Amino acid sequence: MSRKYFLLIVVNFLICSHQILLAQETITDTLREKQLEEIIISANKFPEKKKNIAQKIDLISSRYISRVNTQNTGDLLMSTGNVFVQKSQQGGSSPVIRGFEASRVLLVVDGVRMNNLIYRSGHLQNVITVDQNMLEAVEIMYGPSSTLYGSDALGGAVYFRTKQPKLSDDSIKKNISGHYFTRYSSVNNETTIHADFNIGWKKWAWLQSYTYSNFGDIIMGRNGYPDFPEFGKRDSLITQINGIDTVIQNSNPLEQKFSGYQQWDILQKILYQPSKKISHLLNIQFSNTTNIPRYDRLQDRRDFGGNIGQTLRWADWYYGPQTRLFSAYTLQVCKIGIFDIANVNLNYQHIEESRYQREFRRYDRLDGRKEKVNIAGWMIDLRKIGGKHEWTIGTDGQWNTLTSRAERKDIRTGNTTKLDTRYPDGLNEQWNASIYIQHLYKINKKWIFNDGIRWQYINLQSTISDNSFFKLPFDRIIQNNHSVTGNAGLIFLPDASSKISLNFSTGFRAPNVDDLAKIFESNTARNQLVVPNPNIKPERTYNAELGISKTFFEIIKLDCNLFYTQFVDALVKLPFPYNGADSFLYNGVMSQTLANVNANEATLYGYNISALFKISSKIKANANINFTKGYFYTDKNKPTEIYERQSSDQYLLVKRFVNTKPLDHIPPLFGSVNISYENKKLMADLFVIWNGAKYLDEYNPDGEDNAQYATPIGTPSWYTFNLRAAYTLNKKISVQVALENIMDARYRVFASGLTAGGRNLSCTLRFSH
């Protein structure tokens, strides 16, 4: 760790901190009759029973997290069978909720927004900077969640709740505990070491955690798609021989060379509780990585002409170290004025991202672009319970600033020259402030009503200091957006084993700097370049959802949710004239220019069905299935590019006069099936993860569906068989073993550029005291 990051941690440790979580209840993942009584935080910001919330919310407990024992947080979300996750590289995981991804899904850690002014609409890897090994719970909110959390929660929100320091009780003077584990996985030679420990006194408690992971290159499965047996293989790669870029054959085509990286995560919390009515919490989180190769781009090809011809395009394409520093202070006071409880939170975040790329044999052109984002924010949340009514009232705000820099380096001489930046190189800042009210009315034992409203204001300014590279027709972007969003839901509880809910909600997302002003090469295969458009408007969603849940004979629980979302002014990438031309010479390639534009209207709809079976006191089973469909309306008077099926195995990109076009980010049908066994010593799971097919005529060719990394027909269906088990040797030591992708299938998840890992043996040793 560099000295400057060490100093940042020390300074923030002294002046900032994090949020207190109120719920002390342990959320279990087993099927019980009292499952509807589970406590959640995210839906109301204060502890609330799940049965009282109309919105669909899934809970992932710390016990489940330990049990599935995934390599990163993205894999954890995918393991639920209800969240789709895209990967462009091993150090990436982009959650998709009901067809919304990246900047349209809000990430929240301990109540604080992670989304910032450069969260892009493509695919994001920020979720992996949250250490899943230190999570008390994850709450996944489906559907617009803008009432409580503001802009960006169009498709839903993922709320990460980290573990809390624990005080001692009357029985002991000092509460000392710790958990440690080490894990090895064969598919990528992963080694992970984790340690966390807690020291608690009557009024003070201290929690510290460290996790280090080393991920090697991933080995894909041997058994590919029957119709495309060679798909996904890494046949060749670029390396330097005597200082010269050379294309060589990969000695093992199943090994995805240049996909490995390293990551470390640190968490520290200090709790001071002078009385039962007041507490102070300081929370520091730090995550950093080594360089992360952008594996999908390393597969791109280009015709260089001359004696080179067509070959791999990029000798280097990698993300620089991805850094997230988070700190916050939370004051919690009980019985203040007319309110039962109040939380005041001050927080600060620092994020660094960078991208480096160099074309084959262009030793003078290692292009590096680096972004630094600083975020300062506040939250005040108040709660009042009176009779049948529960009120949550609050205000929050954030100030985002961005510094974007770029340079071109000659790797032989070390000389550097100026380069066009990814974002405007001048002042970039975004302000947002909001007030909200959330209300819960328990009409009687059978009827519950949820409602809420939020007003929010967002100001954005972005300036271009050096306009010599692209000569844009503007050098400053200013936007002032405000919105009122709300939700209303009705719950009917006909008996203790049933729940019917109807929920209406609206979502809002204001354009950020990435939407408005970014310039980047989006598609090598189609030669496309995304250019700025300062005139786009906010996106809005209007969502209706019906949920039905029923437990039969105390052994079978069925849960069905239907949703319909109307997407207004949806931002989609479409051909866009740039300075009067429809193409631009960029990186030596004449590229079609695209830009984010507001489509008139888009529609998404789908369903989720879950079933849980209590076969016996020790054996349980569950299954999930998720379906999403999405399209936007086009100008039927203008030809639109779409993929059109020519035969069972051939598609062509053609221009047609059509009324609708597929939205990007829409996953195929997907889900999971799990059978588990558990006694006092042994836990075991046999589970299947599966995806249906996604054919090219369902792809958006201008969006982020990445047809260039799919087969000639799109993404065929796939499934994996998996087995995991954990055995407790004694109160302090346990071992875990997993055999994943038992059939060694070779497959690629829709929209991903990285082939999934093949058969994997994972072994973990855990120790606690």
N, C-alpha and C positions, 0 to 999 in steps of 0.2 A: 504494500500500500504506500503511495507516495506521501511525502511530508505534508503537502497542501491539503490532502483529504483527511490526514490525521488531525491537522489543525482545525479543519472545518468541523470535524466530529467533536473535538474538545470545546470549541467555541459554542457550538449549538447545544452541547451538553450543559453548558453553564447558563445559557440564556433562553433556551426554548424547551418544548416538550410535547406531550401527546395527550390522548383522550382516555378518560375513564370509561370503562364498560360496566354497566350495572348488573347484568345478569350473571348470577353465580351458578345457576342450574346447569347440569351437564346434559347436553343434547345427545341422545343415543341414536344409533342408526338401525336398531332392531325394531321389528314389528311388535307393537304393544297396543293394548286397548286404549291407552292414554296418549297415543301419538298426536291426536288433535290438540292436546294440551301443551305441546312443545312451545318453548319460549323463543321468541325471535326479537331482534333488535332493529333491523334495518327498516321495516315497514312503518314504524312509528317513532324511531330514534330512542325510544325507551322500552323496557321489557313489556312484551305483549304476547298473549296466547295466540298461537297460529290460527286457531279456529275462529278468532275474531277479525281476521283480515280477509278481505274479499279478493285481493290480488294473489295470484299463484306465486308461492315462494318455496324453494327447495332449501333444505338445510344439510350441510356437510359438517359432521362433528369431528372433533379432534381424534376420537376413537376410530372413526372411519378413515381419516387421513393416515393414521398410523397403520391401519389394517391394509389399505391398498398400496401404501408405500411406493408412491410414484417418484420419478426422477425430478420432476418440476411441477409447478403449479398448473401449467397448461394441461399436462397429462392428468392431474388430479381432476380438473373440470371435465375432461373428456371421459374419465372413468365412470361418471355418473350416468352416462347414456342419455342425458338430456341436454347437454351443451356440446355443440359442434366446435372443433378446434382445427384451424388451418396452420400449416407450417411451411415457411419458405426456407428455413435453415434449422439446424438442431437447436440453436439458441433462439428459438422463436416459438410462439404459441399465440394464436389470435382467436379468442373466443367469439362464437357466433350465437346470438340469441334471437330466435324467431326471424332469421333472415337479416338481422342487423349486426354489424361488425365494426370493430375499430372505434372511430370517434363517435359512433352512434350507440355504443354500449358504454355505460359509465362504470369506471372502476373506482371503488371506495376502499380505503384502508383505515380502519379505526375511526370511521366517520368523516374522513377528509378525502376530498376529490383528488384522484390521481390524474385525471384528464387535464391536459394543458393546451396552450395555444398552438402546438405543433402536432397534436394527435391527428394522424392522417386517416383518410377514408379507405385506404388500402388494407394492408395487414400489419398488425402491431405485435411487438414482442415484449411490451412493458410488463405484462402479467407475470413473467418469470422472475422479475425483480422482487416479488413478494415470496418470502421463504415459507413454503408450505409446512415445514417442520415446526414452525412456531405459531401455527394458527389454532385458536380455540374453536373456531367455526367459520364456515363460509356460507353466506346467505345469497341465493341467486333469485333475484326479483325479475319476473317475466312480464313483459309489457311496459309501456311508458311509465317512468318513475320520476317525472319531472317535478311533481308537487313538493316532495321532500328534498330533492337533490338538484333541481334546476336543469340547465342546459346539458345536452348530450345523452340523456337517458331515454332515447327514443325506443329502443328495443328491449331495454331492461337495464339492470344494474347488478354488479357483482360486488358484494360487501365482504371484505376480508377482516375478520376480527381476530387480532393477535392475543396471545395468552397474557394473563395478568399476574403481577407480583402478588404473593400470598402472605398475609400477616399471620402471626402466631395467634393461638386462641388461649383460653384460660388454662388448658391442660398442659401446655408447654411454654417455656420462656422463649425459645427460638425455633422457628420453623425452617429447617434446612432440607432441601430436596434437590435432586438432579436427575437428568436423563441424558444418556449418551448412546450413540449407535454408529456403526460403520457398515457400509453396504458396497457390494461389488456386483456389477452386471456384465455379462459376457458379451452382449450384442454390440457394445461400444466401449468395452473396458472401463466402464464407469467406476470410479471410487469416490465415495462420499463419506465424510466424517462430520458428525454433529455432536455438540455438547451444549446443554443448557443447565443452569442451576439457579436456585432461588434461596435467599436468606430473608426471613421475615421475623420481625420483632412485634411488639404490641402496636406500635404506631408507625414503624418504618418497614418497608420491604424493598428488596432489590432483586431484579431478574435480569440475567445475562444469557445471551445465546450466540453461538458461532456455528456456521455451516460452511464447509468447503467441498466443492465437487469438481472432479476432473473427468470430462467427457471426451472419449476418443472418437475416432471416425466410426460411423454406424455401418454395420453389416446388414444388408437387406436380405430378404428371404430368397431361397433357391427356387421356389415354385411360383412362377409368374402367371399372368393371365394366359389361358390356353390359346387365345387368338393372337396374343402379342407376347410370345415367350421371351423376347429380348428387351421388352420395355423396362425402363428404369435403370438398366445396367450402366455402370460408369466405365466405358470402354477405353477412354483416353483422358489424358490430363496434361496440363502445361507445367513444366518445371524448368529450372535454369541449369544448363550444362555449360561449364566454362563461361558463365556470365551471359549466355545466350538463351532466350526463351525457346524451348523445344517441346513439341508435342510428342508424348510417349504413350505407349500402351499401358493400361493399368494392369498390373500383375494379377490382381483379383478384381474382376469387373463387378463383383457383389459388394465391394468395399467402397463406400462413398467418401473418397479422399477429400480432404479439406472440409470436413464437417464438424470436427471436434473443437472444444473450447473449455475454459475453466471459469468457475464462478465462486464467489464467497459472499456470505451474508452475515451481518452482525445486527443484533437487537439488544437494546438496553433500556430497562424501565426502572424508575424509582418512584415508589408510592409513599406518601406521607399522609396519615390519617389521624389528626390530633383528637378527633372525636367522631362519634357515629354520624354526626350531621355535616361534617365537612371533610374533604379530602383533596389532595393535590397529586397530580400524576405527571411525571416527566418521561417522555418516550423518544428514543433515538433509534432510527433504523438506517442501515447502510447496506447497499448492494453494489457490487462491481464485478466486471468480467474482464477476461483477456479479449483480444480481437476475436470476432465471431465471423467466420467465412459465410458469405451469402451464397449458399450452395446452389440455389436455383439459377442465379446469374452465371455461375461458373460452367453451366451447361450450354449457354447461349453460343450460337455460331454466327459467323459473318464471312462474306466473300471479300477478301482483301485484294483480290486480283493479282496480276503478275505471276511470279513463281510460287506464291503462297497459296492462292486459291481460297476455297472455303475451309475454315478451320474454327476451332474454339476461339471465341472473341476475347475473353477476359483472362489475362495472366494473373491479375489480382482483382478481387471484389470482396470486400469485407467491411463489417461494422467495426469501428474502434471500440474501446472499452465502454460499456454501457453502465453509467453511474446513476444511482438514485440515493440521495441523502434526504432523510425525512426527520423532522423534529416537531414536537408540539407540546404544549402545556395545557392541562385541563384542570379546571377548578370545578368541583361538584359540591353544591350546597343543598341541604334538605331544609324544608320549611322556611322559605324565604318569601315574605309578604303573603300574597294570596296563593302562591304556587307551592306545590308539594316538593318540587325538586327543580334545580337549575344546573345546567352545564355551560361553562364558558370555556372555549377552546381557542388558543392562538397557535398557529402552525406555520412552518416554513419548509419548503422543498427546494432542492437543487438537483437538476437533471442535466447530464451531458450525454450527447449522442454524436456520432461521427460516421462518415462513409468514405471509403477509399477504393478507387478503381483505376486500373491500368490495362490498356488493351495490349494484345499480343505484339511483342517486339517494339512497343513504344516506350523505350526506357526514359524518355524525356517527359513522360506524361503520367505520373502518379498523381491523380487528382484527389485531393482531400477536402472534405467539407465538414465543418464542425459546428454544432449548435450547443449553446448553453442557455438553460431556462431556469429562472428563479421565480418562486411563487411564495407569496405571503398571504395568509388568510386568517379569517376569524369565523367563529360560530357561537351563537348564543341560543340555547334550546331550553324551553320552560315547559313544565307539565303541571296540569291541574286535573284532579279527579274529584268529581262531585256528583253523587247519586248515580244516575245511569249514564252520565256523560264523562268522557275523557278528552281533554284538550291538550294539544301540543302546539306551541307557538314558538317561532324562532326567526332569526335573521342570520345571514351569512354573506360572505364576500371574499373575493380573491383579487390579487394584483399579479399578473403574469408579465414578465419581461423576457425578451429573447435577444441573444447576440448570435449572429450568423456570420461565419468567416470561411474563407476558402483559399487554397493555394495549390499550385501545380509544381511538383518536384521532379527534378531529373535524378533518377536513382543512381546514376553513375557519377555525376559531379556533385550532387547535393544542392545544386542551385535551385532556387524557388522563384516563381513568378506569380502574379496575381491571377485569380480565377473567378469566374462567375459563382456567386453564392447560391445555395439552395433556396434560401429565403432572402428578402430584402436586407441589405447590409447596413441600414440606418437604424432608426428608432422603431422598435417593435414592442408594443405593450397592449395588454388587454385587461380591462377592469370589469368586474361584475359584482352586483349587489342584489340581494333578494330578501323578501320577507314572506313568511308562509304561516298557514294555520291548518292543522290536521285535526279532525274531530272523529270520535267514535261514540256512537249512541247505542246502548244496549236497551232496545225497546222492551223486550221481555226475554224469557228464557229461550225463545225460538227465533227471534228476529234481531239482527244487528245491522246497523247502518254505518258505513264509512264515508266520509267526505273530506275534501281539502281543497285549498286554493293557494297559489303562489304567484307573486308578482316579481319579475326579474328585469334587470337592466344590464346591458352589456355594451361597453364601448371598446372599440378596437382602432388602433392607429399603427400604420406601417409605412416607412419611408425608404426610398431607394437613394443611397448616396452616390453610387457610381452606376449610371445608366448606359455606359458605353458598350456593354456586352450585347444587349438585346435591343436597345433603343426603344423601350416600351413607350407608348403614348401617354404615360402618366408616371409620376415619381412619388406619389403619395396615395395611400388608401385610408379612408376614414369611414367607419361604420358605427351607427348608434342604433341598437336594437333593443326592444323591450317586448315582453310578452306576459300574458296571464294564462296559466295552466291550472288544471284541476282534475279531481277524480271524485267519483261517486260510486259506491258499491253497496249492494244489499245481500245479506247472508240469511239463509233460512236453515235452521237446525231442527228438522222434524223429530229427531230422536238422538240419543247419545252416539249412534254409529253412522249418522248421515250428515252431509253438508251440501247445500246447493248455494252457489254464489253467482251473482251477476255484477260485473264491474265495467265501468266506463272511465276512461282516462285519456288525457291529452299529453303530448310530448312536444318539446321545443329544442331546437339546436341552432345556435347562432354560428355563422361561418367563422372559422378561426384563420390564423395566418396561413396555415397549410392549405386550406380551401381556396383562399383568395389570391395568394401571391407566390405559390411554389412553382418552380421550373424544374422538371426532371424527365428523364427518359423512361417511359413506362413499359415499353414493349419492343425488344430487339427484333423479334420475329416479324412484327408488322410495321416496324419503323415508325413509332409514335412518340410524340413529345407533348407533354402537358405544359401549358402556358397559363399565366395569370388571367383572371377575370374579376375585376374589382366590383362588379355590379350584381353579384349573386345575393339572394335573400335567404333568410333563415328557413330551415326545414321544420315541418310540423307533422305530427301524427295524431290521429283520432282512433282510439282503440275500443273495441267491445269484446268482452270475454265472458264465457259461461263455464263455470266449473261445477262438476258433480262428483261427490265422493261418498262411498258407501262401504261399510264393513259388514260382511256376512258371517254369521255364526262365530264371530270373534276369531276367525282364522283366515279369511280372505278379504282383502281391501282393494277396491277398484277406484281409480281416480282418473277422470277424463276432463280435459280442458280444451275448449274450442275458442279460437280467437279470429278476429277480423280487424285489420288495420288499414285505414285510409291515410296515405302518405301524400301530403300536399307540399308543393314546391320542392320535391325531392331533388337533391344534387346528384347528377349523373354526368359522366364524362362523355362528351359528344364532339364531333368535328367542329372546330372553331377557327375562324380566320384570324391570322396574326399579321398585323400591319398590311392588311389587304391581300395576303397570300394564304394558301391552305397548307403550306409546308415550309420547313425551315431546315437549314443545314446545321446539324448539331453533332459534335464528336465525329465529324467526317461522314455522317450519314444524313441523307435528305429524308426528313421525317415529317409525317402528317401531324399537324398541330391539333390538339384536343384541349378542352378546358372544362372545368366544372360549370354546369349550367343548371338552372332550375327547370326540371320537367314539370309539366302542368299538373300531373297527378300520377300516383302509383298506388298499387293495391297489393297487400299481403294478407294471406289467410292460412290457417293450418290447425293442427291439433296435436295434443300430447296425451297418450294413454299410458298409465302405469298400473301394474298389478302386483300385489304382495300376497304371498301364500305362507301361512304358518303350518307346515306339514306336520311337525311335531314340536316338542319343547326344545329340540336341538337342531332341527332342520327347517330352513326357510328358503323361499325362492322369491325372486322378483324379476319383472320384465318391464321395459320401457320402449315406446315407439314414438317417433316424432316426424311429423310431415309439415312442410312449409312450401308455399307457392307464392311467387311474387313477379309482378310485371309493371311496366310503366307505359303510359299512353304516348304515342308518337304523333307527329304531324303527318296525317295520312296523305297530304299533298306533296310530301317530299320523300324521295327514296331513302330507305334505311338499311344499313348493313346488318345482316343476320346470317347465322349458320343454317343451311338448308340440307335436309337429308336427301341424298341422291340414290342411295341403296342401303342395305343393312350395315355396310361397313365403310361408307363413303359420305362425307359431308363437304359442302363447298360454302365459302363465304360469298354471298351474293347481295345485290341491292334489290330491295323489293318495296313496294308501297304497302305498308302494313299499319294496322291500328295500334298494336301493342308490341313491346319488345321485352324480353326477360330482364328482370333486375339481376345485378350481380350479387354475390355473397349468399345466394339462396342454396342451402345445403340439400343433398339428396335425402331421401327417406333414411333414417338412421335410428339406432337404438342399442339395447343390450339385454342380455338374459343372464341371471346369476342364481346359483344354488349354493347355499352356505350351510356349514355344520359348525356347531360350537358347543364345547363343554368347558369345564373348569380349566383344563390344560391346553386344549387344542382348538384352533380356529382354522377352517379350510373353506375355500371358495373355488367352484368350477364355474367359469363365466365365459360368455361369448359377446364380443363387440362386433357390430356389423353395420355396413352402409349399403344402401341400394345404389343402382346405377344413375349416373347423371350424363345424359347424352349431349352432344355439341349443340343441337338445336334448342337446348335449354340454357346455353351459355350466353352471356353478354360479351360480345367481341371487343367492346370498347372499355369494359370495366376491369375488374380484378379477378376474373375467373380463371385466368392463366391457361388458356387452351393450348399454348405452346408447350406446356409441361404435362399435357395429358396424352392419351393414346389417340389415334386417328378418329375414334368414335366418341371420345370424351373420357369419363371416368367409369370403368366397369364396376360392378358390385363386388364386395369383398366381405370376408368375415374371418375372425380369429378365435381359436379355442385357447383358453388360458386356465392355469391352475396356480393357486397360491395357498400357503399354509403357514401358521404361526404356532409355536409350541412354547409354553411357559415352563422353564426348568425349575425355577423357584420364584420367590417374591421379587428377586432383583434381576434375574437374567432370563431372556427369552430369545428365541431364534426364529427367523422368517426365511422361507424359501418360496420362490415363484418360478414357474415355467410359463413364459408368455409366447404367444404365437406358436403353439405346439406343432402345427402343421407346416411351419416355416413358409408361410405364404408371402409372396412378393406383391405388394400393392402400394398405391399412392392415394392418399386422402384427397378428395375433391379440392381444387384450387391450390394444392400444395406443389412445391417444386422439389421436395425432399421425399424420397421413397422411405416408407416405414421400415422399422427394424425387423429383422427376421427372428428366428427362434432365440429366446433370451432366457438364460438362467441367472436369477438374481438371488443373492444370499445376504442376509442382514443379521447382525448380532446386536442386541439391545441390552443395556444395563441401566438400572435406576436405583436410587436410594432415597 
